[in-house]
Amino acid sequence: MDLQLSSSLLENAVTELSRLPGVGRKTALRLALHLLRQDETTSLKLGESIIRLRKEIKYCTVCHNISETDVCQICASPARDSKVVCVVENINDVMIFERTGQFRGLYHVLNGLISPMDGIGPDQLEIASLVARIRENDIEEVILALSATMEGDTTNYYIYRLLSQTGVKITQLARGVAIGNEIEYTDEVTLGRSLVNRTLFADSFKR
Amino acid sequence: MDLQLSSSLLENAVTELSRLPGVGRKTALRLALHLLRQDETTSLKLGESIIRLRKEIKYCTVCHNISETDVCQICASPARDSKVVCVVENINDVMIFERTGQFRGLYHVLNGLISPMDGIGPDQLEIASLVARIRENDIEEVILALSATMEGDTTNYYIYRLLSQTGVKITQLARGVAIGNEIEYTDEVTLGRSLVNRTLFADSFKR
């Protein structure tokens, strides 16, 4: 369907909105018309918040998570265990792990995964800074908390090889049957892994 | 789910994005992270296009469609039949009717429908300006092209009552079985209307 718009301002807004993930030209037009219909301050606030987000955002110089300050709240907190570093793909994953309430250590945000198909190599990621961070600080354990995908596994292995010389303990997230999932609908590879890595039943009461 | 965001800039952008129709907090966060990840100019262009859209947009003083000039391209075109005015709910409907390629007259955008439930009365719509336009210009026919909903019908009737004194011919869109639809799945009210308003079969060849 060809959407001929009578105004270049509308045309422009629709084009830019349709660059958002999951937003086609038709949805973009619906959004733009909504922005025209609602009260002006709300629409202007959206535009300004996007510009400020992009212009003023800072990243923690230690873990590369977003931050309001040079060093983020997590890295600066004395309540966190600075001897454990959890390696994650992006800032969203930091929020996800924080929400579990199960982790008191620090993070390291890679800003992506190694993916030759997408032309993303280790140099575009915060891997060198991770290695430097491990070498220069008193860190006992690195938890590889990347997705259980080919890209995640590749990145895990790459980091593992680099860090194995440093003597730091390297762990990864447990792989197994997701809580709430039925055996019948769990894939064979996961089931196989969950058998090999089975844990003592009594351990499940400990926490 | 509670999304605690570590940055007030991110928090702000997510709040504003989640005001968009169909965008929840989780989608808003996904969009914000996308805006952070993609190249800076694209994100800034989106913000600026939204602000410009809202600040600089103009409306045609005749038909209230969006326009770059005081009088829109449609109203100003000598190729259009200025004796026929099609009354539509919003600027999106203008685009929809333009796309049919079946209409060569002018439009009048109401900017909504009468809806007591939503607190929208005739005074908030471009109804008075429609009546004035009909009175002051040489217009022969007004086509009521509003949705076949309760609000559309209410608005149709309200306009009909106001205009019936002016002597202008008042028509409305044909109601009937949508093209491509099966009888089996067409509702009874529509079928009843399509029977009462049946047309000569031979007329369907004329166009």
Interface residues (C-beta under 8 A of the other chain):
Chain A: M1 D2 L3 Q4 L5 S6 S7 S8 L9 L10 N12 A13 T15 E16 L17 R19 L20 P21 G22 T27 L29 R30 L31 A32 L33 H34 L35 L36 R37 Q38 E40 T42 S43 L44 K45 L46 G47 E48 S49 I50 I51 R52 L53 R54 K55 E56 I57 N65 I66 S67 E68 C72 Q73 I74 N90 I91 N92 V94 M95 E98 R99
Chain B: M1 D2 L3 Q4 L5 S6 S7 S8 L9 L10 N12 A13 T15 E16 L17 R19 L20 P21 G22 T27 L29 R30 L31 A32 L33 H34 L35 L36 R37 Q38 E40 T42 S43 L44 K45 L46 G47 E48 S49 I50 I51 R52 L53 R54 K55 E56 I57 N65 I66 S67 E68 C72 Q73 I74 N90 I91 N92 V94 M95 E98 R99
